[in-house]
Amino acid sequence: ITLCVTAVQIRFPEHIHMFANYKTAILLHNAAGLVVTFSFTLWFIYYALVSRNMFKVYVPSKDDLQYGILRQAKFYLLTYFLGWANPHHPTPENKFNPMQKSAYLAIMFLLVPLVSLTGLLLTNVSPMRDLVLLIGGLKILIAIHFLLACSLCAFLFTHVYLATLGKTPMAYIKPMWTGWEEEEGEEHPHKAS
């Protein structure tokens, strides 16, 4: 959220004045970007080297691609509003539905690494001048960073909306914070993975 808010002032400094000045917005944006990049790196190391299940958790299977994505899209676009049950039932081994896997695959393996890399290049252009020129120059780098960031912001709003599609608007949000989810017909919550 800090990245989104500071980016608005950085992108439109003549119209937006949320922070003390332009320099403050840049400093906050860069600090938040470094925190996100560091957090992403820890996430990647954990799933790739410690748990060793990154591909199982985040990469859609053949069945997910052939049938699951359409089944899940139909649920989100139509059958949810008719009161039908979600076709995906999360388990510790299969916690994301096919659409979630596809979205997280694009976000965590493409968008976040690229927005982090372009952001790091923009933080200090001088040492990487040749790489910036290879990409097409500073204006192209800024445009790429901006478009990637817009995609991540769009995902953020979509994610919040889809998280409200539980039995109650907070039914999916609470487990994201606590790690515990109640299954239908159970009195006691079970650990969400």
N, C-alpha and C positions, 0 to 999 in steps of 0.2 A: 504494500500500500504506500509506503514511504517512497519507493521508486516511482510509482505512478503519479503521486501528488507532486513530487519535486520535478518530475519530467514535464509536467504541464507548464510549470513556471519557466523551466529551461527552454522549452519549445516555443512558448508564447510570452516572452518576458515583457513585451509592451502592453499586454492585456491582463496578465495574471500577476498578482502581487501577494501571494500567500505567506512568503517568508520575508525576512528582513530585507534581503536584497538578492540579486542574481547570484552572487558569489556564494552566499549561504546555501541557496538551493543546490548549486553544483557540489559543494562540500558534503551536504547531506545525501545527495544522490550518489556520489562516489562512495561514501562510507556504507550506505545501504547496499550498493552493488557489490562491494567487497565482502560484506557479510553473507549475501546470497551466494556469491561465488564460492566462498569458503564452506558454507553449509552444503551446497550442491556437491562439492568435492568430497566431503565427509560421507554424504549419502551414497555417492558412487562407489567409494572405497568399501563402505560397509556391504552394499549389495553385491559388489563384484568379488571381493576378497574374503569377507567374513561369513556372510550368510550363503553366498554362492548360489543364490536362486534368482538373480536378476532377470534372466531370460524367461524363467517359468512364471514369474510374477507379472512382468511388464510386456512381454511379447505375445501377441494373440496367436492361438493355435490355428491349424488349418480349419477345424470345425468352427472356431470363432469367426474366421474370415468368411467362410462359406455360408453359415447360417446364423451365427450368434449376433453379428452386427445388425443384420436386418431385423431379427427378432427383437433386439433391444431398442432399435430405432422406432419400430412399430409401437413398442410399449411407451416410450417417452412421448411420441407424437400423437398417439391415439388411445391405446387400451388403458393407459393410466387414468385418463379422464373418464373412462367407462367403468372404473373401479376394479379392473382386473389385477391379478397378482403380478408382481415383477417376475419375469421368466428366469432371472438370475438369483440364485440363493448363495450368498457368500459363505465360504468355508475358510479355515486357515490356509488351506492349500490352494484355493482359488478365490481370492478375496475381491478381485475386480471383474466386472462384467466385460464382454468383448468391446463395447464402445469405450469404456474406461481404459482398458489396456491399450487400445489404439491411440487414444488421446494422450495418455501418459507416455507412450512410446515416442510420439512426435514431440511432446513437450520436454521430456527428460533426456532424450537422446539427440534432439535436433535444436529446438528453440532455446532452451536454457543454456546449453553449451555455447551456441552461437551468439546469443545476446551477452553472455558473460565475456566471451572473447572480444567481441566488438567493443564492449564497454571498457575492458582493460586497455585496449588499443587507444580508445578515446581519452582515457585517464591521463596518459602520458604519451603523446604522439612522437616526440623527438627520437627516443631510442629505437622505435619501430617504424621509422619514416619510410624505409624501403618496402616494408610489408604493406603499409598504408597505401603507398603509390601502386604496388602490385594489385591491390584490391580495386583501385580506380581513383584513389585520392580521398581526401577528407570528406567531401560532400557525399560521395558514394557510401563511405563508411558510416556516416551519420544517418543517411537514408536507410541503410540496411539495419542499423541498430534501432532506429525508430520503428520500422515496419515489424521487426521481430518483437519489440516491446509492445506494440499495438496488438499483436497476435496473443501475447501472454496476458495482456489486460482483458481482451475479449474472453479468453479462457477463464479468467478469474470470475467474471460476471456469470458466465455459463455454469461454472462449477458451483457457485453460490445458489443459483436457481435450481439446478438439478439436485443439490443437497436438500432442498426443501420438499422433495417429492415423496417423503416417507408417509407413514400413517398420520403423523402430525408434522408441521413444518420443522420442528426441531428433532425429529426422530433420527435423522442421519447426521445432524450436526453434532449432537451430544457425543456419539461414539468417536467422531473425529478428534474431539478434545480429550475424552477420557480413555479411549482405547477399549471400552466395553460396550457391547451391543446386546440388546434383549432380542431373543428369537420369539417368533409368534408362538403363543401357548406356553411359554416358559415364565416362571416367576423370577428366576435368578439370571442375571446377565452372564454372558460368556465372554471371554477375552477376544477382542477383535484383533486381527493381525495386520 
